[in-house]
């Protein structure tokens, strides 16, 4: 019983749920939002919609994960596909209804749109070259827009949205390169399958280095303060440079897994830096 519960939590990927909610909070606070009660429900709904997106992704990726990640809950046999599929549809129906019951109508529609896009990503888009990368990066970066909208303004949010989109593109391409073998075996037509790993990781590095180059801009333009500058200079930018170096000088696919973890950590540093950027 406890094993199934733990596997169910694992399939939802709590770290991704927390990251998505943190993006919404970051967007809210960076544009001047200061009332925690206003942002609480949007954070909860964001985390849940991302969790459901991760759940359906594991269903559609079951064949790929049997090659690339056999310890995941479905390939390892800890959960069945039918159970996870049912969990997704029940959760989606409940979440959609609750969104219209408890959120502003505009935000409720956004939650439903996110659900549809994440389903489309898992079902078809992620197996097409660049389409899945663009879609998931757009959804991730739009979380900053959601937070800003809750605060009532979108004017100062352009940089975090664009920055997050470019970072996510780089991270997603690294993850795709890491998953090459499984994608090939199931006939997916991802960018690494089409162009090869070398060209794909080169494109990923271009996105990551772009982020490293433009990261100081808000400070130079006097939009963000010293806290943002410190986190970016001490943690974020060096991390991107290390990740780029490892990708370009790797020996074997296992390095890409390490880089994925580095970028996951960098993601949280970036979210915190933006959210507290005015300090």
Beta strands, then each sheet from edge to edge (+ up, - down):
end
